[in-house]
Amino acid sequence: MSNQQPAMNKLATYLPQDRRRALAQGKTLPDRAHGSVLFADISGFTPFTEALRHAYGPRRGAEELTNHLDAVYTALIAEVKRYGGSVTGFAGDAITCWFDTADGSAPPRAVACAVALQRAMQAFAEIPLPNGEMGQLTIKIGIATGEVRRLVVGDGAHYWLDVLVGETVNHTAVAEQLAATREILLDTATIHALGETITLSDWRTHAETAQRFGLLAHFTAPPPPSPAPPLPELDEETTRPWLTPLVYEREKTGHALLQTDFRPCVALFVRFVGIDYEADTAADQLNQFIRPLQAILAHYEGTLIDLTFGDKGSYAYINFGALSIHEDDARRAVKTALRLRELARTLSFLEPLQIGITSGVLRTGAYGGITRRHYGALGDEVNVAARLMSTAVAGDILVSQDVYQATQSDFLFEPQTHLHLKGKTAPIPVYRLTATQPTHPSPLHEPAYALPMVGREAELATITHKLDLVAGGASQIVSLVGEAGLGKSRLAAEVLRLAHGRGFASYGGACQADGLNTPYLVWKQIWVSFFGLESTQPPAEQIRHLRQQVRRYAPERENALPLLGRLLDLPLPENRFTEGLEPKSRQTALHALLEDCLKQACAASPLLILIEDLHWIDAPSHDLLVELAQSCVAYPLFFLLVYRPTDLPRLQAPRLEARPNFTPLPLAALNEMEARQMIQAKLNQLYPNRASEIVPALVQTLLVRAEGN
């Protein structure tokens, strides 16, 4: 049935049911409302997910998980609908539901729904697995009654967020924490509203707040089901502003990523405290944090998965990789964390943030019932990220070992005490982010590879010839073009080795996916190294050294020195020459200065300029590359450009490719013999004492799975 829904109905399922009705009627939901909040948390999905993955493999396991997820949430959401409630939010495996007093007596309906939810979960108490074991899913529920705030926050340029907040919501979070599996805990307001129609078997008291909750034993007078009217359809124009851009695009196109899958992701949890959600200023203060957060995520292509409000503050779960994978997702997450920390420092009402970041394989995709769905990215690493967040001291950013290893070249970290986590056999390493890694001026050094170069004989022969031409005074441009995993970086390292053996000096940088709109991003790395600037030195000392270098390489261009300020992030004051220049003239003068410096350096030794990930180059950087390639054609200068095939418009016009000294080297997959040779060498490296035990079948299996990469 769900597969037959029209596209616009599918879009509307990402909205709470009551919000959907209000939009159809052209109404707004009240800012303050009275009713009951039900928080239901499903336990057992993480081990159940792992069991399915091990039993069926990643692909089939994901398909099986999708079936079970939808079955569970369809059953639960159907009961919420039967008693006139709305699912206002998802948080991991949990759902938050709202029963408005305006729709009838809320506490009896909420408690009757809770009993029905527990009854519905009995169908999932024992789920047979292929290995003969049983998977087990259970639920625990907290209910609180009182006033809530229903806020719409966010930037319309991105998307709106429908949030349910207030002390009543916080009480349900406390109740859920105190509840054991299969239990229903009620706050005192709900208990008083139901009177003698309920029987309690126990009382639980929260140690910190002294709040009391009763454990429901029996509900003797449940109301009959009171389902709300059928949900109206919404047109796309009405629904679109409430959806994250990527969910919208994938639902519109029926993208397979909306199906449950196991994907490498980075999970970031951030706790923010200081907003009084009972105050009239709540919406404005929340917007002061959420709107810039949306802009930051748009820049780094992260996704806000969950926004949760509880007794110990509010937190956002942000994911990198669930909907759009990047090789540098860990770096993007750390940069996002730094931006958020700085944002919080500008908001006087917020306490310093606590942030935790991990990476690993998560189950991702849309899940839910026919009338209400959510996009999630869940798994063990999400739980670890949440623990890192709660462990972090206010103002700190804690990361897991995988994130540390992926970003240590860009950021500085301090090891922390290992963290003991429930379900982990050993404590996990934790690192605290301290600063951005300072840049140190140094020529490029070829990376050390333990294995010899395999294949690429034809490419290396061409490159060797081009290096010889450059050594003779004729500039050359060589591009290494290929998809990820084909060995572009390995071949580039071999080019560096060959160039250094011929006496070349080398400088290089890498473009970044989030730097398409950052002028001269890749060239900053190159020129900082070229001029020998040390970022740990005071700016005045760097400027003094830079002036000496300009006098050395291009003394007649010293009046253009202030133009280097933006390129090198140095506070260089304008002078008479530069302050009157129009933007185009400033660019011309800057490029002329850099050109003269490069030409003078070529007089001492041939140079190699390496630009990696050219498919992410910003426009000013590309303009400078083209101009230097044109003006330095008679100088010993070797440009090595490394990139994937791309549709980036600025790379479509053959500004470089049309030059007679341009040589493209498209990389294909290794042939079978080369791939077999590489696999065998790697296995010998990993198991040096067991080389004779490596069976040909293992090599063949790896060969098939590697597909030439």
Summary of the structure (lengths in Angstrom):
residues: 709
radius of gyration: 30.0
end to end distance: 41.5
largest distance: 97.5
contacts: 2362
relative contact order: 0.08
helix: 45%
strand: 25%
